[in-house]
């Protein structure tokens, strides 16, 4: 979990730990460490904090599926950016 404050907007990025580590080691899909790298937190803690962000990026099957189960995102908001890698965005305007 990483947080950013850009032009007064609070941005939260969430990425499955295993996905982040594996993708960057295998060089198949690069996830920007400045944007996604951050604190390793429990998925429940991360999702509990979604509501405080103006914009939230979710990457990985675990975090995306948990957000869907909690009703934080809709199924139609999920896209696949690579094989078995889900991606979704949340806008709290």
N, C-alpha and C positions, 0 to 999 in steps of 0.2 A: 504494500500500500504506500502510495506516495501522494503528497498533497502539494499543490502549487497555488500561488496567488498571482494571477495574471490580469492586469488592468482592472483590479478590484473584483475579479471573479474567482471564486474558490473552486479549484479543480481537483478531483480525486481520481487516481488511476489505480485499478486493481487488476492483478494478474496472478494466475495460479503459480505458486512457487516452482513446482516441478516443470511446468511449461517454460517459465522464464529461464530457468537454469539449463534445461535441455535444448531449447531453441537457440540460445546464444552459444552453447558449446558446439552444436552440430552445424552452425552457420546456415541452416536451412531458412530460417526466418529470423531476422534481427529485430529484437525489441529494444528500443532506445533505453539504455540504462538511466539516462538523465530524466526521462519521462516516466518510465515504469519502475525502475529500481528504487527501492526504499525500504521501509520497515516491514519485517515479516510479522504478520498478525493473523490471528484466527479468522476464518471466513465469516463467522457470526459477528465478530467485532467490526470487521470491514463493512459488512452489509448494514449493520446498525447505524453506521455513519454516513451512508449514502445520502440521506435526507438533508445533511448540512452542506453538501456540495451544490454548486450551481450547475456543474457539468461533471459527469462521472463516466469513465471509460472502463469497461469490463472485458477482460480477455482470458479465455480458458474455460474448459468444460465445467469445472467445479464451481467457480464463482458465478458463471452465467446461469447454470442450472439452479443454484441456490437462490439467485435473484429472481428467477422465473417462479420458483416454488413459493417465494414470499410475496409475489405479486408486485415486485418492484419494476419489472419489465414485462412486456408482452412477447409472446412467441414470435410474432411478425417482426419484432425489432432485432432479432438475432440473425446475424449473418455468419457465414463460414469464410474465414480469411485463408484457411489452409485445411488440409485433411484433418478432421476431428478437432479443429480449433474454432471455437465460437467467439463472437465479438458482439458487444452491444454498447450502446451509449444511453445515458440518462440525462435529461435536461430538467432541472428544477428551476423554472423561471417564475 
